[in-house]
Amino acid sequence: MICKGPWPAALPRGCPWDREQSHLTLRRHAIEEVYELIDAIEAGDDHEMAEELVICSCKSFSIASWRMNAARSTSKKSAG
């Protein structure tokens, strides 16, 4: 399974949904994914657990990528 999602490096402006996101707006999505992981763990469903772990990892990577690009953008504006 490959992480799917908006990658700012490929889409510098991102889609409208991406541009509206912040740490606060993304926390609900992160919490939902963790609850789904917990459900899979409690059900003893190894396949679902593996899938949810990948999704949680991809979401974390997406958030980190957004934040890194935002930091780069801010530092470029400060330098320029």
Summary of the structure (lengths in Angstrom):
residues: 80
radius of gyration: 15.2
end to end distance: 39.9
largest distance: 53.6
contacts: 182
relative contact order: 0.16
helix: 74%
strand: 0%
